[in-house]
Amino acid sequence: MPTETPRTDGALAGLARFCFRRRRLVLLTWIVGVIVVAFVGFGFGADPDNDFTGGDTGSAKAQALIEDHFPEQQGDTLTLAIKAEKGIDDSAARQKIEKVVAELSDSAITGPVISPYQDEQLVTEDRRIARTTIPLTDKNLTKADVKPLVTTVKEASGDGVTLGLGGDKAEKAETPKQGPAEGVGVLAAAVILFLAFGSLVAMGLPIVTALVAILGGIALIKLVGHVVPSPDFTVLVAALIGLGVGIDYALFIVTRYKESLKAGDDPETATVKAITTAGHAVLFAGTTVVIALLGLVTMGQRLMTGVAIGASLTVLVTMIAAVTLLPAFLGFTGHKISSLRLPRRTSRKHEPVGAPARERRTPAERWAGVVQRKPLIAAALAGAGLLVLAAPALSMRLSLPDASVQPHDRSSYTSYEIISEGFGPGYGAPLIFATEIGSRDADLSPAIAAVGATGGIAHVTQPRISEDGQAATFMAFPKTGYQDEATKDLVHELRDDVLPDASGGEDIYVGGPNAGAIDFAQETSSRLPLMIAVVIVMSLLLLIALVRSVTIALQAAVMNLLSIGAAYGVLVAVVQWGWLGKALGFPTEMPITTWVPMMMFPVLFGLSMDYEVFLISRIREEYERTGDTRRAVTSGLARTAKVITAAAAIMIAVFTTSLLGPDVAIKQIGLGMAVAVFIDATIIRMILVPAVMELCGNANWWMPGRRAPKATSAPQAEVGEDARV
């Protein structure tokens, strides 16, 4: 089959030729560079920052007052929950409880611990359940520092006494590492690549390229954290995205390289063609993902800006690796790219070379014909199906995970369960009130009485005055839990109605982890539309510049919104409603983690645009050759179906392996992105795209100030020349 000759004098061609010829230098530079960056990043990188408070919210103002005037309250605390079947005064139970309290109090990382036997308010009326607070002396303690405390409490349980240690530090200390999830994802990707390429060598190149790039990208995230802090889940999310796009980008380039070799090119020429065609498309696709991720900056949230920059860095490194490190690898493999092959049956080996494609119609071509014969019905059914899947998203609730949604074998969940039974679910996440005062004689009793009389409040503490006499705090315990919708309504009632009437004109702010999570969710919901608009507009402009069609760019935006909406809906049904939730590793029904939807949107919009580029660019090439939209769509689907299917399968495999890990938030984003990629590669690319393009006809190619392209006799481009449109 004749092929279009790529430019050999451009920057990409020169880069590909240099990396091929100086492959030893390029490989050595990458190895040394990644080792140095990894050593510095993992050795001296910034610690994660998980404080989502900040800005102009009530919880942020309360936290600022506490930090300024109550330095003694800066350390984290843990909660020891105790349940004794025979009561805590039983001699055996008391001996066990006092021993545990003494061990916790004697730890080098804790302050003095008040025994429940010293304070009647720490014990329920029936004396079966008790609690006490464990102050930590350092707010920068690691998981390894706190883990012995958790172990002490778990090992002491038994013989009629159940003990649980709660608190953010305890919860993180007993959360196991992500474990084999990423390894399973790499293994699954390897199997898919082996089936797609039929060669161990061709399979290994995309994986090795992606892994090297991800290692360097994650190390850079650690370093950049000194300037732009990010939460601890940034590395996991970046690894998921980087692994998926890194393997996919290398897959497109290796596919084009193999096709050029098959057409008779020497390895260097094949490398140049692969980089100047598929490599050019990879750079565009990666840039789209980076721009989409940077759309998170519009959320105006300090830590999400860190997530955006961290994930973008990882994608950027995978792009650079695809067009520099991979050509060097191709220089080493040469014609051996197909070595260690999978035995295959070749039933068509005697067919004449260059037989017309219509004489050997692929399943993708036949399917496109089916859709194009009834495009309106196909589009209506596919669109209706996506809307049905998206419907649950209308009831989406946002929150941050707490102990109540953790696996039930965790000590933090045991603590939550005991405290909820004995003191109410709100004792695990109290509301902390803070205000400035003129003197130590300031009277806060009207405000405290009003808060205590509010429906939904179980108990209010007496105020504490700061040493400088300029601020005061008190706490209130809701009757409902951290994840309950009623708790959010209670916080808004206190802020909007109760405190303004009872404070005497003074500002009393509602803070604490509970209120902070509510503020974060509300802030996210209010700014999400702006981020979506920015991501869509920027992606549309890039796609219009590439495919030179306003119609197709708008089609892509609408279809991407449908697929992402459907993914949101499935996520709500599984996580929030509990449909198949336990089977997929979610311990209980829970709200969607606040940062998951806003992280999913730019990532999925960018990835969807990637597939759009690889498909539409091929359709356009055929349309410019023939002027026949139907034939162009059929040919484009046939020529990209295999590579897009393999790329999507790799993404799905990588994302779904997050379900094997322990973090419920990472499980959510992995599930949501896997569903979206599956929908995009099936319903969108195989049904909606051919149906809608068939309905639009020549209007597909509308661009202001330009006539529709005419049919030419230009030779047909090979699969992989995705960027030459």
C-alpha positions in Angstrom: 0.0 0.0 0.0 1.5 3.4 -0.9 2.2 5.7 2.0 2.5 9.4 2.5 6.1 10.4 3.0 6.5 12.3 6.3 8.6 15.4 6.4 12.2 14.5 7.1 13.5 18.1 7.7 11.2 19.1 10.6 12.1 19.3 14.3 10.5 16.0 15.2 12.2 14.2 12.4 15.6 15.6 13.5 14.8 14.6 17.1 13.9 11.1 16.1 17.0 10.7 14.0 19.2 12.0 16.7 17.7 9.7 19.4 18.0 6.8 17.0 21.6 7.4 16.1 22.8 8.5 19.5 20.7 5.9 21.3 23.4 5.0 23.9 23.8 8.6 24.9 20.0 9.2 25.1 19.5 6.0 27.1 22.4 6.9 29.5 21.0 10.4 29.9 17.6 9.1 30.8 18.9 6.5 33.3 21.3 9.0 35.0 18.7 11.7 35.0 15.9 9.6 36.5 18.3 8.1 39.1 19.4 11.6 40.2 15.9 13.1 40.2 14.6 10.0 42.1 17.4 10.2 44.7 16.7 13.9 45.3 13.0 13.7 45.1 12.4 10.7 47.3 15.1 11.7 49.7 14.5 15.4 50.1 11.0 15.9 48.6 8.3 17.7 50.5 5.8 15.8 52.7 2.2 15.7 51.5 -0.2 18.3 52.8 -3.7 17.1 53.5 -5.1 20.3 55.0 -8.0 21.2 52.7 -9.0 24.2 54.8 -8.1 27.7 53.6 -9.6 30.5 51.7 -12.5 32.5 53.0 -14.7 29.8 54.4 -16.0 29.8 58.0 -13.9 26.7 58.9 -10.8 28.3 57.5 -11.3 31.4 59.6 -12.0 29.3 62.7 -8.8 27.3 62.1 -6.8 30.6 61.6 -8.0 31.9 65.0 -7.1 28.6 66.8 -3.7 28.6 65.2 -3.0 32.2 66.2 -4.3 32.1 69.8 -4.2 28.4 70.9 -0.8 27.1 70.0 -1.2 24.3 72.6 -4.1 22.9 70.5 -2.0 22.5 67.4 -1.1 18.8 67.9 -3.4 16.1 66.5 -5.4 13.9 68.9 -6.5 10.3 68.9 -9.6 8.9 70.5 -9.5 5.6 72.5 -13.0 4.0 72.5 -13.7 1.3 75.1 -16.6 -1.2 75.3 -16.8 -3.7 78.1 -19.6 -6.3 78.1 -19.6 -6.5 81.9 -19.0 -2.8 82.3 -15.7 -1.0 82.7 -15.8 -1.5 86.5 -15.4 -5.2 86.2 -12.0 -6.1 87.8 -10.7 -7.9 84.7 -11.9 -5.2 82.3 -10.5 -2.4 84.5 -7.1 -4.0 84.7 -7.0 -4.3 80.9 -8.3 -0.8 80.3 -5.9 0.8 82.8 -2.9 -1.1 81.3 -3.7 0.2 77.8 -4.2 3.8 79.0 -0.9 3.6 80.8 0.9 2.3 77.7 -0.6 5.0 75.5 0.3 7.7 78.1 3.9 6.5 78.4 4.5 6.6 74.6 7.2 9.1 73.5 4.8 10.7 71.0 1.8 11.3 73.3 1.0 13.7 76.1 -0.8 13.0 79.4 -3.9 10.8 79.0 -6.9 11.2 81.3 -8.3 7.9 82.4 -12.1 7.4 82.0 -12.0 6.4 85.7 -11.0 10.0 86.5 -13.8 11.8 84.5 -17.4 10.7 84.7 -18.2 12.6 81.5 -16.1 10.1 79.6 -18.3 7.2 80.5 -21.9 6.4 79.6 -24.6 6.1 82.3 -24.6 2.3 82.1 -20.8 2.2 82.5 -20.4 -0.1 79.5 -18.8 2.4 77.1 -16.0 4.9 77.7 -13.7 7.2 75.7 -10.7 9.3 76.3 -8.5 11.6 74.2 -4.9 10.8 73.4 -2.9 14.0 72.6 0.0 13.8 70.2 3.0 15.9 70.8 4.0 16.4 67.2 1.7 17.2 64.3 4.3 15.9 61.8 4.2 12.3 63.0 4.5 9.6 60.3 2.5 6.4 59.9 5.3 4.4 61.3 5.3 6.6 64.5 1.6 6.0 65.2 1.3 2.4 64.1 2.6 1.0 67.4 -0.2 2.8 69.2 -2.8 1.2 66.9 -1.2 -2.2 67.4 -1.2 -1.9 71.2 -5.0 -1.1 71.2 -5.9 -3.9 68.7 -3.9 -6.5 70.6 -5.5 -5.6 73.9 -9.0 -6.3 72.6 -10.6 -9.5 73.7 -12.1 -11.3 76.7 -15.2 -9.2 76.7 -13.4 -5.8 76.2 -13.3 -4.2 72.7 -10.9 -1.3 72.1 -10.6 1.0 69.1 -8.2 3.9 68.3 -9.7 6.6 66.2 -8.5 9.8 64.7 -7.0 10.9 61.4 -3.4 9.8 62.3 -4.6 6.4 63.5 -6.7 5.9 60.4 -3.8 6.6 58.1 -1.4 4.5 60.2 -3.4 1.3 59.8 -4.2 1.9 56.1 -2.0 -0.5 54.2 0.0 0.5 51.3 -1.6 0.4 47.8 0.0 -3.1 47.6 -0.1 -5.0 44.3 -2.6 -2.8 42.5 -0.1 -1.0 40.2 1.8 -4.2 39.6 -1.4 -6.0 38.6 -2.1 -3.1 36.2 1.3 -3.4 34.6 0.8 -7.2 34.2 -2.6 -6.7 32.6 -1.2 -4.1 30.2 1.6 -6.5 29.3 -0.9 -9.2 28.4 -3.0 -6.8 26.3 0.1 -5.6 24.5 1.4 -9.1 23.9 -2.0 -10.0 22.3 -2.0 -6.8 20.3 1.6 -7.1 19.0 2.2 -10.8 19.3 5.8 -10.1 20.4 7.5 -10.0 23.8 9.9 -7.3 22.6 7.2 -5.0 21.2 5.2 -5.6 24.4 8.1 -4.6 26.6 9.0 -1.3 25.0 5.8 0.7 25.9 5.9 -0.7 29.5 9.5 0.1 30.2 9.2 3.6 28.6 6.1 4.3 30.8 7.6 3.0 34.0 10.8 5.0 33.6 8.8 8.2 32.9 6.5 7.6 35.8 9.4 7.2 38.2 10.9 10.5 37.1 7.5 12.2 37.2 6.7 11.1 40.7 10.1 12.2 42.0 9.5 15.6 40.4 6.1 15.8 42.2 8.0 15.4 45.5 10.4 18.2 44.6 7.7 20.6 43.3 5.8 20.0 46.6 8.2 22.4 48.3 6.8 25.2 46.1 3.2 23.9 45.4 2.1 21.5 48.1 -0.2 18.6 47.3 -2.1 15.9 49.2 -0.9 12.4 49.6 -3.2 10.9 47.0 -1.5 13.0 44.3 1.2 10.3 43.7 -1.3 7.5 43.4 -3.5 9.5 40.9 -0.4 10.6 38.9 0.8 7.0 38.8 -2.6 5.8 37.5 -2.8 8.5 34.8 0.9 8.3 33.9 0.8 4.5 33.6 -2.3 4.6 31.4 -1.2 7.4 29.0 2.5 6.4 29.0 1.7 2.9 27.8 -0.9 4.2 25.3 1.4 6.8 23.8 4.2 4.3 23.3 1.7 1.9 21.9 0.7 4.3 19.1 4.3 4.9 18.2 5.4 1.3 18.2 2.4 0.4 16.1 3.4 2.9 13.5 7.0 1.8 13.6 6.0 -1.9 13.0 3.8 -0.9 10.0 6.7 1.0 8.4 9.0 -1.9 8.8 6.4 -4.1 7.3 6.2 -1.7 4.3 9.9 -2.2 3.7 11.4 0.8 5.5 14.7 0.4 7.4 14.6 0.9 11.2 15.8 4.5 11.1 13.3 5.6 8.5 10.6 3.7 10.3 11.5 5.5 13.5 11.4 8.9 11.9 8.0 8.2 10.3 6.6 6.9 13.6 7.7 10.0 15.5 6.7 12.5 12.8 3.2 11.0 12.5 2.0 9.1 15.6 4.6 10.9 17.8 3.2 14.3 16.6 -0.3 13.1 17.6 1.0 11.9 20.9 2.4 15.4 21.6 -0.9 17.0 20.8 -2.9 14.4 22.8 -0.6 14.8 25.8 -0.8 18.6 25.6 -4.6 18.3 25.7 -4.4 16.2 28.8 -2.0 18.6 30.5 -4.2 21.6 29.6 -7.2 19.8 30.9 -5.5 18.9 34.2 -4.4 22.5 34.6 -8.0 23.4 34.4 -8.1 22.4 38.1 -6.3 25.6 38.9 -9.5 27.4 38.2 -11.0 25.7 41.3 -8.9 28.2 43.4 -8.0 25.5 45.9 -4.4 25.4 47.0 -4.1 21.6 47.2 -6.0 20.9 44.0 -3.6 23.2 42.2 -0.8 21.0 43.6 -2.6 17.9 42.3 -3.0 19.5 38.8 0.6 20.5 38.6 1.8 17.1 39.9 -0.3 15.0 37.5 0.6 17.3 34.6 4.3 16.9 35.3 3.9 13.1 35.1 2.0 13.3 31.8 4.6 15.8 30.5 7.4 13.4 31.3 5.6 10.5 29.6 5.2 12.6 26.5 8.9 13.5 26.4 9.9 9.8 27.0 7.6 8.7 24.1 9.4 10.9 21.6 13.0 10.6 22.9 13.5 7.5 25.0 11.3 5.2 22.9 13.2 6.1 19.6 16.4 5.2 21.4 14.9 1.8 22.3 13.8 1.3 18.7 17.3 1.9 17.7 18.5 -1.0 19.8 15.7 -3.4 18.7 15.7 -2.6 15.0 14.1 -5.4 13.0 14.0 -7.5 16.2 10.9 -5.6 17.3 8.9 -8.7 16.5 11.2 -11.2 18.2 9.8 -13.8 20.6 6.5 -13.9 18.8 3.2 -15.5 19.7 2.4 -18.3 17.3 -0.6 -17.2 15.1 -2.7 -18.7 12.4 -2.4 -16.8 9.1 -5.4 -17.9 7.1 -4.9 -15.0 4.5 -1.2 -15.3 3.9 -1.8 -16.2 0.2 -4.0 -13.2 -0.5 -2.4 -10.7 -3.0 -0.6 -7.8 -1.5 -2.6 -4.6 -1.8 -6.0 -6.2 -2.2 -8.7 -3.6 -1.8 -9.9 -3.1 1.8 -13.5 -3.7 0.8 -12.7 -7.2 -0.2 -11.5 -7.9 3.3 -14.0 -6.1 5.4 -13.1 -6.0 9.0 -15.6 -6.4 11.9 -15.3 -2.6 12.5 -16.2 -1.8 8.9 -19.2 -4.1 9.0 -20.4 -2.6 12.2 -20.0 0.9 10.9 -22.2 -0.1 7.9 -24.9 -1.3 10.3 -24.9 2.0 12.3 -24.8 4.1 9.1 -27.9 2.4 7.7 -30.0 3.5 10.7 -28.0 6.5 12.1 -31.0 8.3 13.7 -32.1 5.2 15.6 -28.5 4.3 16.6 -27.8 7.8 17.9 -31.1 8.0 19.7 -30.6 4.7 21.5 -27.0 5.4 22.4 -27.8 8.9 23.6 -30.8 7.6 25.7 -28.7 4.9 27.2 -26.0 7.3 28.3 -28.6 9.7 29.8 -30.0 6.8 31.8 -26.6 5.9 33.1 -25.9 9.6 33.9 -29.2 10.1 35.8 -27.9 9.0 39.3 -25.4 11.8 39.1 -28.2 14.2 39.8 -28.3 12.9 43.4 -24.5 13.0 43.9 -23.4 14.0 47.4 -19.8 15.1 48.2 -17.8 14.5 51.3 -14.4 13.4 52.5 -13.9 9.8 53.8 -13.8 9.3 57.6 -13.6 6.3 59.9 -17.3 5.4 59.2 -16.6 4.4 55.6 -13.4 2.4 56.3 -13.2 -1.4 56.2 -14.8 -2.9 59.3 -11.7 -4.7 60.5 -9.9 -1.4 61.1 -9.4 -0.1 64.6 -10.6 3.3 63.5 -13.9 1.9 62.4 -14.2 0.0 65.7 -13.6 3.3 67.6 -16.3 5.0 65.4 -18.8 2.2 66.1 -18.2 2.2 69.9 -18.4 6.0 70.2 -21.5 6.2 68.0 -23.3 3.6 70.2 -22.4 5.2 73.4 -22.3 8.9 72.8 -23.8 9.4 69.4 -22.4 9.5 65.9 -21.5 13.1 66.1 -18.9 12.7 68.8 -16.5 11.4 66.3 -16.5 14.8 64.4 -17.4 17.7 66.7 -18.0 21.2 65.5 -15.4 23.7 66.9 -16.5 27.3 67.4 -13.9 30.1 67.5 -14.3 33.8 68.0 -12.3 36.9 68.9 -13.1 38.5 72.3 -12.3 41.9 73.8 -11.4 40.5 77.3 -11.4 37.4 79.5 -14.8 38.6 80.9 -16.5 38.2 77.5 -19.9 36.5 77.9 -20.4 33.7 75.4 -23.3 32.1 77.3 -26.0 33.4 74.9 -24.3 31.9 72.0 -23.5 28.6 73.8 -27.1 28.3 75.0 -28.5 29.0 71.5 -26.2 26.4 69.9 -27.2 23.9 72.6 -30.9 24.6 72.0 -30.6 24.0 68.3 -32.2 20.8 67.0 -29.5 18.3 66.0 -27.0 19.3 68.8 -26.4 16.6 71.4 -24.0 18.5 73.7 -22.1 21.7 74.0 -18.9 22.3 76.0 -18.0 25.3 78.1 -15.7 27.9 76.4 -11.9 28.0 76.7 -10.2 31.4 76.7 -6.8 31.8 75.1 -3.8 32.8 77.2 -3.6 36.2 75.6 -7.3 36.7 76.4 -8.2 37.6 72.8 -10.0 34.5 71.5 -12.3 31.8 72.8 -13.4 28.4 71.6 -16.1 25.8 72.5 -17.3 22.6 70.9 -20.7 21.2 70.0 -21.4 17.5 69.2 -24.1 16.9 66.5 -26.6 14.0 66.9 -25.8 12.9 63.3 -22.5 11.6 61.8 -19.8 13.1 59.6 -21.3 11.7 56.4 -25.0 12.5 57.1 -26.8 15.1 55.0 -28.4 16.4 58.2 -25.0 17.4 59.6 -24.5 19.7 56.6 -27.9 21.2 57.1 -27.1 21.7 60.8 -23.9 23.6 60.0 -25.7 25.9 57.6 -28.5 26.5 60.2 -25.9 27.5 62.8 -24.1 29.9 60.5 -27.2 31.4 58.8 -29.7 31.6 61.6 -28.5 30.7 65.1 -25.2 32.4 65.5 -26.0 35.8 63.9 -29.0 36.2 66.3 -27.1 35.0 69.5 -23.6 36.4 69.0 -24.4 40.0 69.7 -22.8 41.2 66.5 -19.6 39.3 67.0 -18.3 36.8 64.4 -18.4 33.3 65.7 -17.0 30.8 63.1 -17.9 27.2 62.9 -14.8 25.0 62.2 -13.4 21.6 62.8 -12.9 18.6 60.4 -16.7 18.2 60.0 -17.3 21.8 59.0 -14.1 21.8 56.9 -15.3 18.9 54.8 -18.7 20.6 54.3 -17.0 23.8 53.2 -14.7 22.0 50.9 -17.6 20.1 49.2 -19.6 23.3 48.8 -16.7 25.2 47.4 -16.0 22.4 45.0 -19.7 22.3 43.8 -19.8 26.0 43.2 -16.6 26.2 41.2 -16.9 23.0 39.3 -19.0 24.6 36.4 -16.2 27.1 35.8 -13.6 24.5 35.6 -15.7 22.4 33.2 -16.3 25.5 31.0 -12.6 26.3 30.9 -11.5 22.7 30.1 -14.2 22.5 27.3 -13.3 25.8 25.7 -9.5 25.1 25.7 -9.9 21.6 24.4 -12.3 22.8 21.7 -9.8 25.4 20.5 -7.1 22.8 20.3 -9.3 20.3 18.5 -10.5 22.9 16.0 -6.9 23.8 15.3 -6.0 20.2 14.6 -9.0 18.9 12.6 -10.1 22.3 11.2 -13.8 21.7 11.8 -16.1 23.4 14.2 -18.8 20.8 13.8 -16.6 17.9 14.8 -15.1 19.7 17.7 -18.6 20.5 19.1 -19.6 16.8 18.5 -16.5 15.7 20.5 -17.3 18.0 23.4 -21.0 16.9 23.6 -20.0 13.2 23.4 -17.3 13.6 26.0 -19.7 15.2 28.3 -22.2 12.4 27.8 -19.5 9.7 28.6 -18.2 11.5 31.7 -21.8 12.1 32.9 -22.5 8.4 32.5 -19.4 7.6 34.5 -20.5 9.9 37.2 -23.9 8.2 37.3 -22.4 4.7 37.5 -20.1 5.9 40.3 -23.0 7.3 42.3 -25.0 4.1 41.8 -22.1 1.9 43.0 -20.5 4.0 45.8 -23.4 6.2 47.1 -26.3 3.8 46.5 -24.4 0.6 47.1 -25.2 -1.2 43.9 -22.5 -3.9 43.7 -20.5 -1.7 46.1 -19.3 -4.5 48.4 -18.4 -6.7 45.5 -16.2 -4.0 44.2 -14.5 -3.4 47.5 -16.5 -0.5 49.1 -17.3 -1.4 52.7 -20.5 0.6 52.9 -22.6 3.2 51.1 -20.8 6.6 51.2 -20.8 10.0 49.5 -18.5 10.5 46.6 -15.1 11.8 47.8 -15.1 15.6 47.2 -12.1 15.8 44.9 -12.9 12.7 42.8 -15.5 14.4 40.3 -13.3 17.5 39.8 -10.2 15.3 39.2 -12.1 12.9 36.9 -13.4 15.5 34.6 -10.2 17.1 33.2 -8.5 13.7 33.0 -11.3 12.0 31.2 -11.9 15.0 28.9 -8.3 15.0 27.9 -8.2 11.2 27.4 -11.4 11.3 25.4 -9.9 14.0 23.1 -6.9 11.7 22.6 -9.1 9.0 21.1 -11.0 11.6 19.2 -7.8 12.8 17.6 -6.7 9.3 16.6 -10.1 8.5 15.1 -11.2 11.8 13.5 -7.8 12.5 11.9 -8.0 9.2 10.0 -11.6 9.9 9.0 -10.6 13.3 7.7 -7.7 11.9 5.7 -10.0 9.5 3.9 -12.6 12.2 3.4 -10.1 14.6 1.8 -9.1 11.7 -0.5 -12.6 10.6 -1.6 -15.1 13.4 -0.5 -17.4 10.6 0.8 -18.2 11.0 4.5 -19.7 7.5 4.8 -16.7 5.8 3.3 -14.4 8.0 5.3 -16.1 7.0 8.6 -16.0 3.3 7.7 -12.4 3.5 6.8 -11.4 5.5 9.8 -13.1 3.1 12.2 -11.4 0.1 10.5 -8.0 1.6 10.6 -8.1 2.8 14.2 -10.3 0.2 15.9 -7.5 -2.2 16.8 -5.2 0.4 18.3 -7.9 2.3 20.1 -9.4 -0.9 21.5 -6.0 -2.0 22.8 -5.3 1.5 24.2 -8.7 1.6 26.0 -8.2 -1.9 27.3 -4.9 -0.9 28.8 -6.5 2.1 30.4 -9.4 0.1 31.8 -7.0 -2.6 33.2 -4.8 0.0 34.9 -7.7 2.0 36.4 -9.7 -1.0 37.6 -6.7 -2.4 39.5 -7.1 0.5 41.9 -10.1 -1.5 43.3 -7.5 -3.9 44.7 -6.0 -1.2 46.9 -7.2 0.0 50.4 -8.0 3.7 49.7 -11.7 4.2 49.1 -11.1 7.5 47.4 -8.6 6.0 44.9 -11.0 3.1 44.4 -13.7 5.6 43.4 -11.6 7.5 40.9 -10.2 4.3 39.4 -13.7 2.9 39.0 -15.1 6.1 37.5 -12.3 6.5 35.0 -12.5 2.8 33.9 -16.2 3.1 33.3 -15.7 6.3 31.3 -13.0 4.9 29.1 -15.1 1.8 28.4 -18.1 3.9 27.4 -15.9 6.1 25.3 -14.3 3.2 23.4 -17.6 1.4 22.8 -20.8 3.5 22.8 -19.1 6.8 21.8 -16.6 5.6 19.2 -18.5 2.6 17.8 -22.0 4.0 17.8 -22.4 7.8 18.3 -19.5 8.9 16.2 -20.5 7.0 13.0 -24.2 7.7 13.6 -23.8 11.5 14.2 -21.3 12.0 11.4 -23.6 10.1 9.0 -26.4 12.4 10.0 -24.3 15.6 9.6 -22.9 14.6 6.2 -20.8 17.4 4.6 -21.7 19.7 7.5 -19.1 17.7 9.5 -16.4 19.7 7.8 -17.8 23.1 8.4 -15.3 25.8 9.2 -16.1 29.6 8.9 -14.5 31.1 5.8 -13.6 27.8 4.2 -15.1 25.6 1.6 -15.6 21.9 2.2 -12.6 19.8 1.0 -12.8 18.2 -2.4 -12.0 14.7 -3.2 -8.4 14.2 -4.4 -6.4 11.3 -5.6 -3.9 11.5 -2.8 -2.6 8.2 -1.6 -4.2 6.7 1.5 -2.1 7.2 4.6 -1.1 4.3 6.8 -2.6 3.7 10.2 -0.8 5.7 12.7 -0.3 8.9 10.6 -2.8 10.4 13.0 -1.4 13.9 13.1 -1.1 14.6 9.3 -4.5 16.1 8.7 
